[in-house]
């Protein structure tokens, strides 16, 4: 699962009944299928430093 930065607004439809909206400038961890579907609207980036998991705590 890659970290991507969206360069344009993108609506991802993992199933016909669900739509996930990503806004330009968001940096998110997405599935490979989502990253491939986004195409030029998303750029793969390194994991942000503030997004490291800590034992016993949730980031989000």
Secondary structure per residue as TSV (DSSP state, phi and psi in degrees):
chain	resnum	aa	ss	phi	psi
A	1	X	-	360.0	116.7
A	2	X	-	-88.4	152.5
A	3	X	E	-86.1	132.1
A	4	X	E	-131.8	152.7
A	5	X	E	-112.2	123.1
A	6	X	E	-81.1	126.9
A	7	X	S	-94.7	-12.3
A	8	X	S	-148.4	159.4
A	9	X	-	-60.6	141.1
A	10	X	E	-145.8	131.0
A	11	X	E	-106.1	118.2
A	12	X	E	-101.7	129.2
A	13	X	E	-115.4	90.2
A	14	X	E	-67.1	-31.0
A	15	X	E	-137.9	162.9
A	16	X	T	-59.8	-26.1
A	17	X	T	-94.2	-2.9
A	18	X	E	-126.0	135.3
A	19	X	E	-130.7	128.1
A	20	X	E	-110.0	122.3
A	21	X	E	-97.9	126.3
A	22	X	E	-112.0	130.6
A	23	X	-	-94.4	153.9
A	24	X	T	-59.3	133.9
A	25	X	T	97.8	-14.4
A	26	X	-	-71.3	142.1
A	27	X	E	-115.6	117.1
A	28	X	E	-139.8	157.0
A	29	X	E	-90.3	118.6
A	30	X	-	-127.6	168.4
A	31	X	-	-74.1	161.8
A	32	X	H	-63.2	-36.5
A	33	X	H	-63.3	-41.0
A	34	X	H	-65.3	-45.0
A	35	X	H	-62.3	-39.9
A	36	X	H	-68.1	-39.8
A	37	X	H	-68.5	-31.6
A	38	X	H	-68.2	-30.9
A	39	X	G	57.1	-122.1
A	40	X	G	-72.4	-11.9
A	41	X	G	-79.2	-7.5
A	42	X	E	-136.6	143.3
A	43	X	E	-121.7	129.7
A	44	X	E	-70.2	131.9
A	45	X	E	-129.3	166.5
A	46	X	-	-73.0	157.1
A	47	X	-	-61.2	129.0
A	48	X	-	-60.9	144.5
A	49	X	G	-63.1	-30.7
A	50	X	G	-82.7	2.0
A	51	X	G	-107.4	37.6
A	52	X	-	-93.3	135.3
A	53	X	-	-73.6	138.2
A	54	X	B	-114.9	141.1
A	55	X	T	-60.1	125.1
A	56	X	T	83.5	0.3
A	57	X	B	-128.0	149.6
A	58	X	-	-103.3	139.2
A	59	X	-	-99.1	138.4
A	60	X	-	157.3	360.0
